[in-house]
Structure formats: C-alpha cells, structure tokens
Amino acid sequence: MERRLIGRNLSGCRLRVEEDGTVRDLRTGLAMTGPFRRKLILGLCTLFAGPYPIGRDDRIRALSDADLGRFLAEVFAGTVRAGAED
C-alpha cells in the first residue's frame, strides 16, 4: 500500500483507563460514558493534530525485522539483558 494520510492523530490525547474500566480524558476530566462523550473527547484532543501518514515503508520494515531478529536470537540464546526493550 502506498503512503497516504488518514484519520486524525491521537497523539495529543491523554486518556486513562480506571480500575472499573472507565476511560477518562486527563485534560478535561470527562469520562467516556457514551457515544456523545466519546466523540466530544476524541474531537477535542484531535482538533489541531490533523491526519497522520500510513503505508508501506520498505526501509523501516527492514530495520524493524533486523531488530526483531536480534532480539529473538538473544531470547532463544538466553542472553536478553534487563532493560533490553529500550
């Protein structure tokens, strides 16, 4: 798939899932208690973010595959270090 812009960027959203499963917006304090509130919260936190790019990037895929291969080699060799996920 070629690269294109879609949807709205959620990176500006600050949400917390509470112990009872309630999703709460940390900026407004509002809980997502139904469709209207969910749309309101997501609309406010994405208002200025705009769309985000998606699509295939062969260079990034190759880097990701290499990183995963190194990690799995360490796992199966039993040499994974604490904090290796950084």
C-alpha positions as YAML, in Angstrom:
chain: A
units: angstrom
residues:
- id: 1
  name: MET
  ca: [0.00, 0.00, 0.00]
- id: 2
  name: GLU
  ca: [1.41, 3.38, -0.87]
- id: 3
  name: ARG
  ca: [1.79, 6.07, 1.79]
- id: 4
  name: ARG
  ca: [-1.25, 8.29, 2.39]
- id: 5
  name: LEU
  ca: [-2.83, 10.43, 5.08]
- id: 6
  name: ILE
  ca: [-5.79, 9.10, 7.07]
- id: 7
  name: GLY
  ca: [-7.90, 9.85, 10.11]
- id: 8
  name: ARG
  ca: [-6.94, 12.02, 12.98]
- id: 9
  name: ASN
  ca: [-3.79, 11.84, 15.02]
- id: 10
  name: LEU
  ca: [-4.48, 10.64, 18.60]
- id: 11
  name: SER
  ca: [-1.03, 11.55, 19.91]
- id: 12
  name: GLY
  ca: [-2.43, 14.64, 21.63]
- id: 13
  name: CYS
  ca: [-4.98, 12.62, 23.61]
- id: 14
  name: ARG
  ca: [-4.26, 11.94, 27.28]
- id: 15
  name: LEU
  ca: [-6.52, 9.11, 28.42]
- id: 16
  name: ARG
  ca: [-6.51, 6.84, 31.46]
- id: 17
  name: VAL
  ca: [-8.32, 3.54, 31.94]
- id: 18
  name: GLU
  ca: [-9.52, 3.36, 35.53]
- id: 19
  name: GLU
  ca: [-9.84, 0.18, 37.61]
- id: 20
  name: ASP
  ca: [-13.53, -0.12, 36.78]
- id: 21
  name: GLY
  ca: [-12.78, 0.12, 33.03]
- id: 22
  name: THR
  ca: [-13.88, 3.74, 32.64]
- id: 23
  name: VAL
  ca: [-11.82, 5.68, 30.11]
- id: 24
  name: ARG
  ca: [-11.19, 9.24, 31.31]
- id: 25
  name: ASP
  ca: [-9.72, 12.25, 29.49]
- id: 26
  name: LEU
  ca: [-6.97, 13.63, 31.71]
- id: 27
  name: ARG
  ca: [-7.24, 17.16, 30.31]
- id: 28
  name: THR
  ca: [-10.96, 17.71, 30.85]
- id: 29
  name: GLY
  ca: [-11.66, 15.08, 33.49]
- id: 30
  name: LEU
  ca: [-14.59, 13.80, 31.39]
- id: 31
  name: ALA
  ca: [-15.35, 10.09, 31.33]
- id: 32
  name: MET
  ca: [-16.23, 8.32, 28.08]
- id: 33
  name: THR
  ca: [-19.69, 7.29, 29.27]
- id: 34
  name: GLY
  ca: [-21.39, 7.03, 25.90]
- id: 35
  name: PRO
  ca: [-21.12, 7.78, 22.20]
- id: 36
  name: PHE
  ca: [-21.60, 11.55, 22.56]
- id: 37
  name: ARG
  ca: [-18.93, 11.95, 25.24]
- id: 38
  name: ARG
  ca: [-16.53, 9.67, 23.33]
- id: 39
  name: LYS
  ca: [-16.91, 11.80, 20.18]
- id: 40
  name: LEU
  ca: [-16.58, 15.01, 22.19]
- id: 41
  name: ILE
  ca: [-13.39, 13.89, 23.98]
- id: 42
  name: LEU
  ca: [-11.74, 12.49, 20.85]
- id: 43
  name: GLY
  ca: [-12.81, 15.51, 18.82]
- id: 44
  name: LEU
  ca: [-11.27, 17.93, 21.34]
- id: 45
  name: CYS
  ca: [-7.98, 16.08, 21.71]
- id: 46
  name: THR
  ca: [-7.50, 15.70, 17.93]
- id: 47
  name: LEU
  ca: [-8.75, 19.17, 17.00]
- id: 48
  name: PHE
  ca: [-5.37, 20.59, 15.98]
- id: 49
  name: ALA
  ca: [-3.44, 17.37, 15.26]
- id: 50
  name: GLY
  ca: [-4.67, 16.71, 11.71]
- id: 51
  name: PRO
  ca: [-4.25, 13.45, 9.80]
- id: 52
  name: TYR
  ca: [-1.34, 11.03, 10.06]
- id: 53
  name: PRO
  ca: [0.55, 9.04, 7.43]
- id: 54
  name: ILE
  ca: [0.22, 5.29, 6.98]
- id: 55
  name: GLY
  ca: [1.57, 2.96, 4.36]
- id: 56
  name: ARG
  ca: [4.40, 0.67, 3.44]
- id: 57
  name: ASP
  ca: [8.00, 1.76, 4.05]
- id: 58
  name: ASP
  ca: [10.44, -0.95, 2.99]
- id: 59
  name: ARG
  ca: [13.44, 0.69, 4.68]
- id: 60
  name: ILE
  ca: [11.69, 0.89, 8.05]
- id: 61
  name: ARG
  ca: [10.36, -2.66, 7.67]
- id: 62
  name: ALA
  ca: [13.91, -3.97, 7.06]
- id: 63
  name: LEU
  ca: [15.21, -2.14, 10.15]
- id: 64
  name: SER
  ca: [12.32, -3.45, 12.24]
- id: 65
  name: ASP
  ca: [12.83, -7.02, 11.01]
- id: 66
  name: ALA
  ca: [16.55, -6.82, 11.83]
- id: 67
  name: ASP
  ca: [15.82, -5.53, 15.35]
- id: 68
  name: LEU
  ca: [13.27, -8.27, 15.93]
- id: 69
  name: GLY
  ca: [15.70, -10.91, 14.63]
- id: 70
  name: ARG
  ca: [18.44, -9.73, 17.02]
- id: 71
  name: PHE
  ca: [16.02, -9.69, 19.95]
- id: 72
  name: LEU
  ca: [14.70, -13.19, 19.22]
- id: 73
  name: ALA
  ca: [18.24, -14.52, 18.81]
- id: 74
  name: GLU
  ca: [19.05, -13.16, 22.29]
- id: 75
  name: VAL
  ca: [15.84, -14.61, 23.75]
- id: 76
  name: PHE
  ca: [16.49, -18.08, 22.40]
- id: 77
  name: ALA
  ca: [20.16, -17.90, 23.42]
- id: 78
  name: GLY
  ca: [19.09, -16.83, 26.93]
- id: 79
  name: THR
  ca: [21.15, -13.62, 26.78]
- id: 80
  name: VAL
  ca: [18.42, -10.98, 26.97]
- id: 81
  name: ARG
  ca: [19.52, -8.23, 29.37]
- id: 82
  name: ALA
  ca: [17.22, -6.44, 31.80]
- id: 83
  name: GLY
  ca: [16.07, -3.21, 30.15]
- id: 84
  name: ALA
  ca: [16.82, -4.55, 26.66]
- id: 85
  name: GLU
  ca: [13.48, -3.25, 25.42]
- id: 86
  name: ASP
  ca: [14.85, 0.33, 25.22]
...
